[in-house]
Amino acid sequence: MSGRGLAPDASMVVFPISLFLPGSDLTPLRERKQEFYEGLTRWAPAGGSAEPESSRMVSVDAATYEEAAVKAGNLVLANLWGDGLPVQPATKARVDWILRGSPLPRSHGIGKFPPRGGVATVEGCAIALAMAGGRPEYLPVLVAAVEAFLDPHSDSDALQADSGSVFPVIIVNGPIARQIRLNSGFGCLGPDPQHPAGASIGRALRLMQQNLGGALPGIGAMAMYGAMRYTNAVFAEDEEGLPQGWLAHGTERHGFGAGTNSVSLIFANGVTNIKRRSAIKETSEGDVLQGMHRIADILRGAQLGCLVGYREGTPGVLLIPQVVAQLMAGLGWTKHSIRQFLWEHSRVPAEHLRRSGARAWIEIQAPESLDLDPWPIASKPGNLVLIVAGGAHPTNAYWLPGCCPNVIGRPIRVPESFDCLIAAADRDIGCGSQECKI
């Protein structure tokens, strides 16, 4: 309720979720009606403030560093602050070091994390990033991602607690991606020790979802299966691999100028690898056309999460590698024509919708499209997010089905000392260029 803007101490009557499933016995509601009356007539605010709280430090006593680290790890788990994996202690010195990565004051408030409503600050981002093993040059991207997550149009207050195992996908554009070693090529979704930024940033966002938003399984997050990822999905678009004339996602979707450092937030609830390349020798034209039809067949799967973003959001994110993008561009394909083809060929016959019961969901969430036959998975082709990323290999494409009412973009702000932070990273963890991999 606090995440919705109501008072954190608002009067409530708590029942188990099973009470509200179809066919439940509602007798307990009637038996406890007096609690409703009192809550509606006698509640008064306790005087709590929604202002960010100053960080409370805890101490661990131990004879050795190793013993202290073990005790700190146990403390994190016992207090439900972690994600089940070992975390770095967020010491004052480490948090202060990471705060060098933002031009904003540490107390700067970003918003309230739903559903619990904990206030997110720049310092809160630094604490989460410290726990996730991050560095100061990652902080600008995390702050922008949190700003996008907390945008009212992201619908994060509902998706954070959704039963559909939804997770945020952060796409980064601009030179900052290469500067902080954010992967856009082979293994861009991780794990990747040569490009650690994505894992740290995504894990930090997840820790904030939990520790500020209360997204504990079965409590603040009703994801039935979980999102499969401790680190969400944070990666860069392969802008150097874009064919001539193809705009970067941040420019095309959000209108940011070319070369602008930015993030784009999309909520997804799964991943599917698509065997794009033909199995036998084909002409380039035949290979591309067969691959496009296979991709459209996967999109036609109508898993209905696309209904959340039917009008202005997205049915999902399609990743294709630069070698495929270059091949298709050479044959005259554009981002627009790819989307148009997939939109037209992923339509679902009305009979399929009827036999699966999908029409009832469409009537609830996108009734204006109910009589379309075949039914398109989005209101328009432009809703589909198309990203050039992944290893330079032509065999596969990757599909992240969306559950996303709006695709949210935010610019990334860096401090004046950012070049010094990058130089320190080169010193600490090795040169970040492609020419000197570990």
N, C-alpha and C positions, 0 to 999 in steps of 0.2 A: 504493500500500500504506500509505503514511503517512496518507492521507486516511481509511483504514479503521481507523486507530489502531495500526498496526504501526510498528516502528522505521524511521525514514527511511533508515537504512543497512542494512536487512535484506538478507540474501543473496538474490540472484535470478539466474536464467539467462534471458537475453533472446533472443527469436526474433522474426522478422517475422510480422505478423498473417496473412499469406497461408498460413503453415504450418498454421493451424487452420481453414481453410475446408474445406467438404465435398470429399472425394476427394483431399486432399493427401497427399503422400508423407511419412510420419512417420519416415523414416530418420534425419534430423538429430537427433531426440530420442534415439534409441538411440546414435548416434555420440558424443553429448555427455553420456552418463549419468554420467561421472565428476564432472562439475561439479555434478550434483544430489547425489551422495554427499557431496562435500566441503561443499556448502552446508548439508546436513542435519546433518553431524557436526562441522564445524570452525568454523562461524560464531560470532562473539562480538560483542556491541555495541561500537561504537567510543567510547562515552561521550558521544555527542551529546545535546543537550538539546532538548526540545520547547518550551522557553520562548521567548517572543517575542524576536527580535533587535532591538537598537536600530537605528534607521534609519542607513544609511550615506550620507553626503553625497558628491556628486560635484561637480566644478567644471568650468566651461567658460571658457576664455580667448579673448577676442575684443576687437577694437578698438572696435566699436560694438554697441549693443543689438541691432540687426537681425542682425548677424553672429552674435552670441551666441545669439539665438533660433533661427537656422538650424542652428547647431552642436548646440544642445540637442535640436532636433527630429531631427536625424540620429542623435544618440546614442541617443535613445529607440527609433528604428526598428532600429538596429544591434543593440541589446540585447534586442529583442523585448518591450519594455515597453509599447508602444502598441497601438492597434487599427487602424492604417493611416490614420487621420485625424490632423491636427495636434493636439497636446496642449499644455496650459499647463504650463510648468515648475513642479514642486512645490517651490518654494523654501521655506526654513525660515520666512520671514516669512508666506508665504501659508498654509502648513500650520498655523502657530500661530493665524492669523486664523480659519481654518475650525474649529479645535478649540474656539473659543468657543461653538459650537453644540451641545455635548454636556455634560451634567452629570457624565459619567463621566471618570475620569482617562485620559490619553492611552495609558497602558500597559495599560488594562483589556483582558483577553483575551476574545474572543467565541467562538472555536473554530478548528478547523483546516479549511482549504478543500480539498476533494477535487478531483482525485485526488492532487495533489502533496503536500498536507498542510501548506502554509504557514500559519502562525498569523496569524489576523486579529485586529487590535487596533483600538481607536478611532482611534489615530494612523494605522493603515493605511487606515481608511475616509477619513480626512481627506486623506491623500496621494492616494488615488484620486479623491476629489472635486475636489481641486486640479487634477489632470491633466485632469479632465473639464470644467473651467471652472465649477465649482460655487461655492456661497456657504455661510456658516456655518449659515444657517437651514435648509438642506437636510440637514445632517448627522444630526439626530435620525431622519429618515425612512430614510436610508441605513443607519444602525446597526440600526434595527428590521428592515429588509429583510434585512440580513446575518444577524441572529439567526434569522430565519425560515428563510433559505436553509440555515443550518447545523444546524437542528433535525434530530435523527436520523430523525424520522418523515417528513421531506420527501423522503427518498431521493435527495438531491442528489449523493451519492457515486456513484450509478449514472447519474443523469440528466445530470450534468455531462459524462460521457464517452459518452453514448448516441449511437448512429448516426442517430437519428431527428430530428436538428436541433431539439432541445428548447431553449426559452428561458424564463426566468422572467417572470411577469406580476405586477406589484405594484399592488394596489388599495388606495387610501388613503381612510380615513374620518375624520371629525372636522373641527373648525374649522381645524386646521393646514393643510389642503389649500388653502383660500382664502388663508390668511395667507402662504403661500410661493409663491402663484401657480401652483398645480398645476391643470392643466386638467381639466374634467369635461364640457365642451361641444364646440362645433365643433372638429374636429381634435384631440381629446383624446389620440390616439396619436402626434401630431406629424407634421411639424415645426411649431413655433409660437413665434415670437420674443417674443410677449406673455406666454407662460407657459413660461419656460425650465427650470423646476425638474425636470420629468419627464425631459427629455433628459439633464440633468447627472447626476441620481440613477441612472438606468438605465445610463448609460454608465460611471459609477463602479463600479457593481456588476459590469458586464461586465469592466472592467479588473482587478478583484479576482479574478474567476473565472479570468482568464488569468494574472496575475502571482503570485498566491498559490496558485491551484489548478492552474496548469499547463495550462489549457485552450487550448492552441495547436492549430490545425487539423491533424488527422492524427497528433497526438502525445498530448496530454492530452484533447482533444475529438475524438471520432470522428464528429461530425456530417457526414454525407455532402454536404450542400448548404449548411450554415450556417443561421443563424436569420433571415436577411434584415435583422436589426436590429443596429446598433451600440449602440443605446441601450436594449435590452430593451423592455419596455412598462411604463411607470409613469404612472398616471393616477388621478384621484379619482372617486368615485361622486358623481353629481349629487343630493346629499341634499336640496337645496332643491326639486328637481323631483320628489321622491318623492310619489306620491299619498297622501292621508291614510290612515293605518293600515298603510302599507308600511314595514317596518323597514329600516334601513340594513344593508348587507351585514355590517359588522363586528359588529353586534348580533345579527343573525339567524344567522350562521354560527358566530361565535366566542363569543357571549354577552357582549361588551363593552357597558357601559352606554351609553345614548344620549349622544351628544356626545363620546365617548371618541376621542382620537386613536389610530389604529391602522393597521396594514398587514395585508394578506392576501396570501400567496404562493401562486401557482398556476403549474404548469409547463404550457406549451402548445407545440405544434409546427406551428402554421400559422394562417392567417386566411382567412376567407371572407366576402365581402359578400353579403347576402341581400336581394333585391328584395322587400321586405315589402308595400308598398302595391299595391293592385289597379290594373290598367292602365286600366280603364274605371270610370265612375261606379258605385259600389256604395253600399248602405246602410252605416252604420258597422259594424253587426253582420257584414255580408258581407265587408267589407274586412278586419276583424280575423280572421275565421275563415279566409279564404283565405290571409292572411299567416301565420297559425299553421301551416297545413298546409304551406306552402312552407318554413318554418323546419324543421318536423319532417322534411321530405324531405331536407334537407341533413344533419341530424343522423343520419338513417338511413344515411348513407354509410359507416358502420362502418369507419373507417380503422384500427381496432384499437388505436390508442394509448389509447383509453378503457379497455382491459383492465387497464392499470396501476393505474387508480384505480377499478376496478369495484365494489369493496366499500364503501370509505369515502371515496375521493377524489372526483374529478369527471370526467365525460366532456368537460367544456369550459366556457367562459364565453360566455354570450349577452348582448350589449349591445343594449338598446333605448333610444331617446331618450325624454325626458320627455313629449313630446307624445303618443307612442304609449302610454306608461304611463298617462297621465292619461285618454286615450280608453278604454283597456281597463278601467281602474278604474271609470270612469263606467258601463260596461256590466256591471259586477259581477265582473270578473276580479280575481284576487289573485295574488300571487307563487306561492302554493301551487297554485292551479288552473292557472296557466300551466305550471308544471313538470309537473303531473300530465298535462295534455293532451299536452305534447311527449314525455313518457316513454312514454305509451301509443301515440302515433301515429308514433313513430320506431322502433318495433320492426321487426326484420329477419326476414323469412320464413326458415325453416330451409333451404328449398331454395336460397335465395340464399347462405346460409352454406356449404352443401355445394359448390356449383359454384365458389365462389371459394377454397375451401380454408381458410376462416376457422374452421371447426369445430376444426381442429387447434390453432390458437392459443388458442381458448377453452378447449379441454381442458387446455392447459398452465397458463393464467393464471386462469381462472374456471370450473373444471370443474363447480361446483355449478349453473351456469346452462346447461349444455350441452343439456339436454333441453327447454328452454323454446322454444315455437314459437307465435307469433313471438318472437324473442330481443330482450330490452330492452338498451339500450346502457349501462345502469347498474343496480345492484342495487335502487335505489329512486329515486323522483322527486326527493327532496331533495338528491341528489348534484349535480344540475345547478346551476351558479352563474348567477344572473340578476342583472344589474347595470343600473341606470338611468344612462346616460351617453351622450354624443355630442351633436351639434348638434340644435337644435330644429327638426327636419324629419322628416316621417313616412315617407319613402320606404323607407329601408333599416334593416336590423338587421345586426349584426356577430357572427360566430361564430369563437371561438378554440378549436379542438379541443384537448382536454387530453391530457396524458401525465403524470398527477399522482396518486400514491397517496394523498396527504392534502393538504388545504387548510390551510395553517399561518397562524395569526394571532399577532400580537405588538402589545402596546401601544407607543406612541411616548413617549419621555421627553424633555422639553425642559428647558433650564437656566432658572434664575430670571431671567436677563437676556434671555429670549427676546423680550419686547416691544421691547427696545432693538435687537435684531437686525432685527426687522421694520421698525422706524422707520428704521434705517440703509438697509435695502433700498428703502424708499419714497424716501429721499433719493438713493440711487445710481442706481436704474433706473426711477424713476417710480412713481406711485401704483398699487397693485395692484388697486384696485376696478374693477368693471365700467364705472363711469361715466367713467373717464379713460383709455381705451385710447390707445395711441400712434397 
